[in-house]
């Protein structure tokens, strides 16, 4: 016998979704900085402009990471309907 499949598109409970988001957001921020900074580092080595492009791309990665975190938080707030928000 097989166990019944969960309903398609079923979302995790509020607490589980918040824990998942809390674990996901720092990873996103660090990954964008690392990827952009790494690309800047490789370009610096290729163009012999060290550390200019590493810094520029690192700051751009930081900005992109913050923008993505804010975008995800506002989207989560809209889908949550503000039910868990302020009091």
Secondary structure, 3 states (H helix, E strand, C coil): CCCCCCCCCCCCCHHHHHHHHHHHHHHHHHHHHHHHHHHHHHHHHHHCCCCHHHHHHHHHHHHHHHHHHHHHHHHHHHHHCCCCCCC
